[in-house]
Amino acid sequence: MDSKNEPEGLDSPRSGRRVLGIVAVICAVLALADLFYTKHVHYGWERWFNFFGLFGFASCAFLALAVKALRRVAMREEDYYDR
Amino acid sequence: MIDSLSGLPPGSILLLGALLVPLLRGRVRQSYLLALPVVSFLHLLALPHDLTVSLALFDYDLTPVRIDRLSLVWGYIFHIAALLTVIYALHVKDNVQHVSALIYVGSAVAAVFAGDLITLFVFWELTAVSSVFLIWARRTERSYRAGMRYLIIHVGSGVLLLAGTLLYFDATGSIAFGHLGLGTTATNLIFLAFGIKCAFPLLHNWLQDSYPEATVTGAVFLSAFTTKLAVYALARAFAGTEILIWIGAAMTAFPIFYAFIENDLRRVLSYSLNNQLGFMVVGIGVGTELALNGTAAHAFCHILYKALLFMSMGAVLYRTGEIRASELGGLYRSMPWTAGFCIVGAASISAFPLFSGFVSKSMIVSASAHEKLIAVWLILQFASAGVFHHAGIKVPFFTFFGHDSGLRAKEPPWNMLLAMGIAAFFCVFLAVFPGYLYNILPYPVDYAPYTTGHVIGQLQLLMFGALAFCLLILSGFYPPEIRAINLDTDWFYRKGGRAFYWIMDKVLNGLNRGVAWLIMQRIPSRLNRYSQNGMGSLAMLVVEPFWIAAGIDRYRRKEKRTLFYNRLQRGTLPIGLIALSVIVCLCVLVFFTELV
């Protein structure tokens, strides 16, 4: 089947923006949820507003930057070991 | 029937049953393959749950069977995984794969129930030797080489285990496989043997090197047993060993970076497998009842969701012949069931609430928090976000969504879908009803995973990670999937091995060639020449200066020299000249004698 004749799928750019919108709304709800329950924590910083959300976001952003540096050092051609 | 089998040790039904597989064909073989793990599991359930079988062999008190709550967790999950993987591989016609897989599973089960180090060693090695055929069965040059590296490393691990066992016996007179702890050469060697099989940092790369080169079904078998056997061995012998906390923390973190940039999706899963092992190793290092329960529970859940992920990627490879993220995308259209099962596995490994990883991993993270291990706790949270990024999002996204690759592969055979369906069911069931899992753990469980703070905190961590992913992708900052490989520690032995071979080739073979040339060619030819012209040359040394002093030009000297050699060969030299040579030789001899 020719994929070009198919209706727009979940892999289209417009779907991507729609998914971003949904994820952003869920994140906002989850962050606000912090205001509505008492936290029982092991460490003080867990009491910060949306601590885990910020930590998760920062971790993924850091990963994306760090792996660019790793690629510069470690990346080789696919047949590197076959040569 | 089960009663009549009660004299057999766990695993033996699989081990012995494997030998009959080549005699069977078609549906009979399929039924037999399915029956073996079922009968073996029923046999295990029928055995007493607190059993030790001992026997004396030479000077050793062997304990071939030791059943207790710790070994039973692994016994149960190994059998469930065996049944799932057998279903998944039911369409395979290659007997080599079926036989080796069953021997591999049987030896892993037998190793788990081994009560002494010698029995453990035997089955430890048997898992290595049998499982390598699941890599070689792909029958490519790459898989042959990867399998050979895998075999060397795992047999090496077994040799270390044996050396440690013998030293331990020498020092203590015991070969009991109980708590060992670090501190002596013997136990350090055993620790290293376990560490290799558990893919400790820097000893890890055999895993990512070999699993992606295995067959479609072989990789699923491999993902379940080898490393989890090592986790069991560590939990048995080194629980509470503090260094394991740091080794485990490093294991959770560093594979994430590689998984992020890896293009081969089965290799991505291998890195994330390594990362999940890290959580279990941290639990063993913490060593409290909660932590060890967490390790056992996580091993149980992990085997299921990791097998599910390997199954879904195997289905993609089976249907498309492709497993590189850069070449895949958009497959959800034609493989919706596989995509759905993959997403369940991805949600489970990411520890989403209501998916299995949530109820097991959180026990380990909580145990580290109880012990106030701040840095470890932070690393584990970072690793949780990271694993969601690469195994939770990247694997399903680049395979089934992402950009449309144009591939329109159909769903895999029914048996593959069924195996994935059962694994996905367990991933959700264990999370919704964690009591069933907690009831079989080694220690009594007093832990509630679904607290408000824990659920919301975990969802925040994951969803904000997803938000970062969406922003990175849409803004173009996300590192693209590139047709490339990444250097890891295997570089040292893959390139280092070649360099060693080259050096040995040039140095030793060069030396060999040089000596052969000297002894076989140079010296005989020189001796031959000396026997013909030696005396003449010596005489020439004396006579030439006189000719030069007499003013004879070099053309004339050449003529005289030629004449001299001709006479020498014909034996018609003047006696005076021979006498002169003899005198010269004697003078030289006397000179050197005086010198000494």
Interface residues (C-beta under 8 A of the other chain):
Chain A: M1 S3 E6 G9 L10 D11 P13 G16 R17 V19 L20 V23 A24 I26 C27 L30 A31 A33 D34 Y37 K39 H40 V41 H42 Y43 E46 N50 F51 F52 G53 L54 F55 G56 F57 S59 C60 A61 L63 A64 A66 V67 K68 L70 R71 V73 A74 M75 R76 E77 E78 Y80 Y81 D82
Chain B: R142 I256 F257 Y258 F260 I261 G329 G330 Y332 R333 A369 H370 K372 I374 W377 Q381 F382 A385 G386 F388 H389 F401 G402 H403 D404 G406 R408 T451 T452 G453 I456 G457 Q458 L459 Q460 L461 L462 M463 F464 G465 A466 L467 A468 F469 C470 L471 L472 I473 L474 F477 Y478 P479 I482 R483 A484 I485 N486 L487 D488 R494 K495
